[in-house]
Amino acid sequence: MKTLSVINQIQIVQLSNDLVPIKPICDALGIEESGQRIKIQNDDFFSSTAELSYAVGADGKDREMLCLPLPYIFSWLATINPKNVKEEAKEAVKLYRLKCSQVIYEAMFLQNKFLKEKQELIEEKLSELELIRSNFKNAKLKLDEATSQLKEVRNITFDDWKAKQYSMNDLEGFLN
């Protein structure tokens, strides 16, 4: 058995089989456990996971209690109306429901929105990268061509230049 929390001096526990008794939670919130038991048993979602299990009661004796698996406790707590709890628990229940709504919103909507926007940004950056690669490839070809031309110019000898001059002068004289 593991203590999850202490609410209004009542210990909320998780049993070794990951079940959480609802009675201590109801006692801590000041709501009738019998009403919550009926609500859980009439709910298709909760009733399929609810189990009776033995846990130590407030009197120190083993008692059979209705339990929910730990992950389901959070959903069940979100169904509790703050109007039905002890005055000192109302604000905590309201805050809990607000946090649950925020977590669900973030998980179901914001996370999808983030993933969609991230994917769009990735695609945009990939397009930019492809354009830069293409420009780089073209620049590399021009660089290689200019390097080759520079090498050819550097390799021209005086004799090569003179031969070209004579052939240009002969051609010019021929054309006049």
N, C-alpha and C positions, 0 to 999 in steps of 0.2 A: 504494500500500500504506500502511496506517495501523496504528500500534501501538495495540492495545486495552488491553494490560496486560503486565506482566512478572511472571511467576510462577516462583519458584525460579530466578531469573536466566535464564529462557527467555522470549523475546519472543512474545507472542500477537498475531497480526496479522489485519487485515481487508483482503482484496484489493480492488482497484478495483471489482470486480463484486459487492461486498457479501458475498462468500463468506469463510468462516473455515476455514483448514486445521485438522483435528483432531489431526494428529501433534504439533505443538508443545504442545498442551494435554495430550495423553497423556504426553508426555515430562516436562512440568512436574509432573504428578500421579504419575508413576511407574507408569503402567499401560500394558499392551501395546496399541499402536495397532492391531495386527492383530486382536485380540479385539474392539475397539471398531468397527473397520471391518466385521467380520462382523455384529456386533449392529446397526449402522446399516443395512447392506444387507438384513438379514432383517426389518427393521421396516417395515411398510407406510407409516407416517407419515414416518419419516426417509428411507427409500430413495427416496421420490418427489421429494425435494428435494436429495438428496446429488449432488454433481458432482465429477468429477475436474478438477483445475485445477493449473496450474503455480505454484509458490511457491518462494521461496528457502529452502533447507534450512539446518540448523545449520552445514553445511560451506561455505555460501556459494554453492552450486550450485543451479540451477533443478531442482526435483524435482516429479514429478507426485504430488499429494496429494489425498486424499479431503477434500472441504470440505462444510460445511453453510452455508446462508444464516444471517446473523447472528441473526435472531430465533429460529432453531431450535437454536442452540448452547445457549441457556439450558435448554431442555427436555431436550436430550441430557445436559447436565451433571447434571441432577437425577436421571438414571437410573444414575449411577455410584455403586457401592457403596463407602462409605468403607473397608470392610475390604480392598478391592483396591488402594488407593493407597499411596504412600509414607507412612511414619510422620509426616513433617513436614507432609503435606498432609491427613491425616485430619480434623483439627479444622476446617480451612477447608472441606472437602467437606461435613462434617456441618452446619456453619453455613450454607453455601450452600443445602443441601437444606431446612433449616429455613426460611430466608428465602423460597425458592421456594414452599414450602407456605403460608407466611403471605400472600404476594402473591396466590397463586391463591385462597386463602380469602377475602381481602378483595375481589378482583375478582369472584368468582363468587357469594359469599354476602353479605358485609358491604355491598357496594355496593347489591345488590338490597334488603337489609334497610333500608339508609339511604333509598333511593328510595321504598320502601313507606311507611316512617314519615314521611318528608317529605310525601308525597302525602296521608296521613291528616291531618297537621297543617295542610296547606294547606286541605283540605276543612273542617276544624274552624274555622279562622280565617275562611274564606269564609262559613260559617254564622253565626258571630258578627258579621261585618260586615253581613250581610243583616239580622240582627235589629236591630243598631244603626241601620242605615239606615231600617228600618221604624219604629222608635221615634222616630227623628229626624223622619221624615216626619209622623208623628202629632203629635209635639210642635210641629212647624212649623205644622200646621193649627190646633192649639189656640192657638199664639202669634198667628197671623194673626187668628183669631176674637177673642181677647182684645184685640188691638190695635184691631180694628174696633169692638168694644164700647166701649173707652176713648175712641176718637175720637167715637163717638155721644154718650157722656156729656159729653165736653168741648164738644160743639156744642149742648147743650141751653141754651136761653136762659131767662131769668127768666120770660118770658111762657109758654114751653113748660111750665115747671114749674108755674106758677100754673094753667094750663088743666088740667093733669093733676090738681092738687090739688082743683079744683072738681068735676071729673068724678068723682073718688074719693069726695068728701064727698057729692055728690048720690046716688051709687050706694049708699053706706053708709046714708044717711038713707032711701032707698027700701026697702032691705032690712029695716030695723028696724020 
